[in-house]
């Protein structure tokens, strides 16, 4: 579970979650509340194709039915979990010695007859 990992490592970050289609991987917003039943993927791979048969929707179900006691819940089949790039870079820069490591390639030993790149 991603939230348990973040809590145990004491990471100060905001994780975003989206519902992902298990077939075509199209992403849908997820508010964190229980989704409504009957949600299917609406992605069309070739929406402007000349042939009608190639303009069909994915139509995969995005939710599983889960029975808890006498109640029936619907939960997403797949999640796509990510963190904003700006947040990730901010967390990396805050680490002690990170900027020094980023610039350490400038002071490396260079052999005059060998070409090298940033490692």
Residue pairs with C-beta under 8 A, 6 or more apart in sequence:
2 15
2 81
3 15
6 13
6 15
11 91
12 91
13 83
13 87
13 88
13 91
14 83
14 84
14 87
15 81
15 82
15 83
16 81
16 82
16 83
16 84
17 30
17 32
17 79
17 80
17 81
18 27
18 28
18 29
18 30
18 79
18 80
18 82
19 27
19 28
19 29
19 30
19 35
19 39
19 62
19 76
19 78
19 79
19 80
20 26
20 27
20 28
20 76
20 78
20 79
20 80
21 27
21 28
21 41
21 43
21 58
21 60
21 62
21 78
22 60
22 62
22 77
22 78
23 41
23 58
23 60
24 41
24 43
24 45
24 58
24 60
25 80
26 41
26 42
26 43
26 58
27 80
28 39
28 62
30 76
30 79
34 73
34 74
34 75
35 62
35 63
35 74
35 75
35 76
36 74
37 63
37 65
37 74
38 63
39 61
39 62
39 63
39 74
40 57
40 58
40 59
40 60
40 61
40 62
41 57
41 58
41 59
41 60
41 61
41 62
42 57
42 58
42 59
43 57
43 58
44 55
44 56
44 57
44 58
45 54
45 58
46 54
46 55
47 55
48 55
49 55
61 77
62 76
62 77
62 78
63 74
63 75
63 76
63 77
64 74
64 75
64 76
64 77
65 72
65 73
65 74
66 72
66 73
66 74
66 75
67 73
92 98
93 99
105 118
105 119
108 116
108 119
110 116
